[in-house]
Structure formats: C-alpha cells, structure tokens
Amino acid sequence: MSFKTIIEPFRIKTVEPIYISNASERAAYLKQAKYNTFKLKADQVIIDLLTDSGTSAMSAKQWAGIMEGDEAYAGSNSWQKMERVIRDLTGFDHILPTHQGRAAERILYGTIGGAGKVFISNTHFDTTRANIEYSGAEAIDIPVPEASNPAVPHPFKGNMDTEKLKKLLQVHGSDNIGAVILTVTNNSGGGQPVSMKNAQQVSEICKDAGVLFILDCCRIAENAWFIKDREDAWKDATYEDIAKHMFRLADGAVMSAKKDALVNMGGFLVLKDEKLALECTNLLIITEGYTTYGGLSGRDMEALAIGLKEVFRPDYLKYRIRSTAYLGNKLTELGIPVMQPIGGHAVYVDAKALYPHIPAHEYPGQTLACRLYELGGVRAVEIGSVMFGKYDENGKLIPAPLELVRLAIPRRVYTQSHIEYVIEVFEKILEEKDNTKGFKITYEPPFLRHFTAHFEPL
Ligand SMILES: *Cc1c(COP(=O)(O)O)cnc(C)c1O
C-alpha cells in the first residue's frame, strides 16, 4: 500500500518559535535592510530558505552525542567514531577533519594547484573555484549541454560532458591537470544529480590519463537517492552501497558536512595516496588544527559521525527529495516558471520568465526575492544579474545568462504546512505580478556585491 501524503519521518521534541510579523513591519524591515535579503535579521524572517548549508535540525541522538563529545586534544573518542564512520563509507585510508568544506578545498587545492595547473569539473562550486583560482590555477566547467536549458527535463543534468573531458585532457596534457572534480549533486547546476554511469566513465578516463579524480561529495546521499530511482542497474542497491561504490571510483573526496552530514558545522578531506595525504596533513596542522580534530570540537565530531549515518535512512531520503519536489511541482502547477526537473536541495524559480516586463538591469530576481519577503516573510536568494552581472567599459550591465531565485530547503526544519504557506505566498506573487516593478542599485562594493549592495524600488 502506498500513500500520497509525504509525512515528516520524525516527531518534534524541541521547538523554536517563529515571530509572525505583519506586512507593514516587513516593509519597514526590508527598507532598513536596503532591500537586500542578506541584510535582514534572522528573527525578521518567517520561513528562511536562504540556504540548506549548516541549517539542518539535529536529531535527539545527535544532541545526546553532543553531551558525549570527548574534547581530548589528541586521539579523542569522538574523533575515533567520526573516523570509523567516514572510513567505512568512503573506503579511504587517509582522513583529515576540517572546520568546513572550503578548508578541505583550500588544503587540497592549495597543495595540488598553483600557476599552470588546470582543474576540470561538471561545475565548480563558488568556494571550489575561488580556492583553485587563489592558488593560481585555472578552473574549467564542463556540464552536459542539457544542464543549460532550464525548461528541458533530463534525469541526470548534473553529469559531466565526457567527450569534452577527453579533449581537454589532450589539449592541456595530463601533467598539467591538477584534478578532475565531480560535484555530487551539482550544487551550482541546480542540485541536479550525477549518474553512476557518468561517474564510472569519468573515473576510467582519469585512470587512463593518470589524472587525479576527486569527488565533491557534500550531497552524496541525495545523489544516491536519484541513482536508485532513475538508474536501473542500481534499483535494488541500498543508498549507502551506492555512495560507497561512487567513492571507490575516486582518488579522494572533499566534504562540507553542513549538507548531508546533518550538522551545523564541519567537513573533511579523504585521500587514497599516502604521499599527497602527508603533504595535506602538514598544511592541516599549520592552519586547521591537530590531525584528530582539524577545526572541530569533539562534540562536533560526535554529531557528524551520527548524522552521516542518519542521512542514508531510506525514509529520510524519500521525505527529503519528495518534499523538495512537492514544492517545485506545486509551484509549476500554479504557473510559476521553475527549473526542471526539481533538484535535491532547492527549487529554482525563473524570475525572467515570471516578470517578462522587468529588464535585467532592473533585476527581476532581486525583485522576486523582495516581494517574497514583503508579502510573506519568506527569505530566498537571487542567483542572477545581481550575483553574476558585470559591467562593460561604458558602465552598461552585462546580464547573467539566467535570472533565478533559489528556494533552498533546510534539512528536517520545516513541515508540510510551512511549505503550503510558501506556495500561498506565490499565489499572491502571481496576483500582483503584472504590476510588480523592478529595483535599482544605489550602492555596491567592487566584489561579491550581492552580499552588501543597497537597492531602491523603482
Ligand atoms: C557548501 C559547498 C562547499 C563549501 O563548503 P563550506 O562548508 O560552505 O565551506 C563546497 N562544495 C559544494 C558543492 C558545496 O555545496
């Protein structure tokens, strides 16, 4: 028997009150925040869909683990637990704890990067690209062509273009390749999954060329759900076995535990090669901490060890992926243009299609993010010309290719009625959409302007 209502596979033991503001309060808060949702205070927000990173709710077991955290400087019990869980899952011998994902990236890419090196990925996440470029190396994205068309569904839009990969390896020469990085799921590409077949092909190409193959495995459990659901050869495997198999194809992995390890802070780097692991360990000790804690407290490691097991539970993963799809599909039914198919951790709304009368230089994505907040207290983030726009020599905006707004879903935090509320806010968005006006920028810093820019309604 199967039921169509997806219930949250947990009961609530501790609650965090939400302040339910009214529309005129929110209008004032938004004005104070210069119409930039990053500048809102968290307690001014009703439903916070800014990010799924570090925003997970921990289980009673994880909180109990926090009390058991062993804070010994070297060789603590909590480290032993975390190491055991990671070794069992990834199969790698060398495990380096870090305070979050980008610390693992800085250590690895700082070691194998540098001027003249080239890194190739399905899509480099922004901190990945930043760490590679900071080392002096170059980062090249080669997603499959289907990835760039938001309206076309494809089961594995996160895949890497393997023909392009072979060509790039020839053009640059294996010796100049720092690593090939497969991001699962592909965060910047909309949380789209990577198939096992694609991972296998990438692995073989890298082996033949003698090139290092690294997994960016932040959302490997969510990716495993899509593989079991959409790739026939894996329909009878467990989610954990699918992830284990994928790790066995790689030479190492970096992880932000703030995603699929269900914790608020943490990360790690795992490697097969002993010599490379030793080099990275030296950097770890200089910048993060001793080898048995990295930048983490014992209690953080305890919670991480528990979370990395919990995330593979079938009832959890089903609820996770189906509830993200529920929001995406309901919005699509309403007539809101949404990127297809729905990814694992977020729903992306196409603001350019929603507001065809608002040109790129009046920022349709920023407009939608502001209207979502003012109408319903929902916080989302613009991923469009505010984030990625540039100026030409005459100061004219060169728009980003897409004007998106991301609704990222924190893990185990909101219930179905919270999501129903978000859908209702979108009904109001539709009612007023033809009369909605854009924004202009009144202040912007030279880099990463989306975090601190000021706006004014037109
Ligand atoms: C979040 C993320 C990172 C960086 O991790 P932090 O913990 O935020 O430093 C790297 N890669 C991907 C794909 C991510 O989603």
The ligand as a Tripos MOL2 file, in Angstrom:
@<TRIPOS>MOLECULE
LIG
   15    15     1     0     0
SMALL
NO_CHARGES

@<TRIPOS>ATOM
      1 C1         28.8200   24.2230    0.5230 C.3       1 LIG1
      2 C2         29.6690   23.6540   -0.5240 C.ar      1 LIG1
      3 C3         31.0690   23.7400   -0.4610 C.ar      1 LIG1
      4 C4         31.7980   24.5450    0.6010 C.3       1 LIG1
      5 O1         31.5320   24.0970    1.8650 O.3       1 LIG1
      6 P1         31.5040   25.0630    3.1600 P.3       1 LIG1
      7 O2         31.2280   24.1010    4.2680 O.co2     1 LIG1
      8 O3         30.4130   26.0640    2.9520 O.co2     1 LIG1
      9 O4         32.8410   25.7000    3.2760 O.co2     1 LIG1
     10 C5         31.7900   23.1140   -1.4590 C.ar      1 LIG1
     11 N1         31.1870   22.4620   -2.4700 N.ar      1 LIG1
     12 C6         29.8490   22.3800   -2.5680 C.ar      1 LIG1
     13 C7         29.2270   21.6430   -3.7130 C.3       1 LIG1
     14 C8         29.0400   22.9690   -1.6010 C.ar      1 LIG1
     15 O5         27.7080   22.8890   -1.7120 O.3       1 LIG1
@<TRIPOS>BOND
     1     1     2 1
     2     2     3 ar
     3     2    14 ar
     4     3     4 1
     5     3    10 ar
     6     4     5 1
     7     5     6 1
     8     6     7 2
     9     6     8 1
    10     6     9 1
    11    10    11 ar
    12    11    12 ar
    13    12    13 1
    14    12    14 ar
    15    14    15 1
@<TRIPOS>SUBSTRUCTURE
     1 LIG1         1 GROUP 0 **** ****
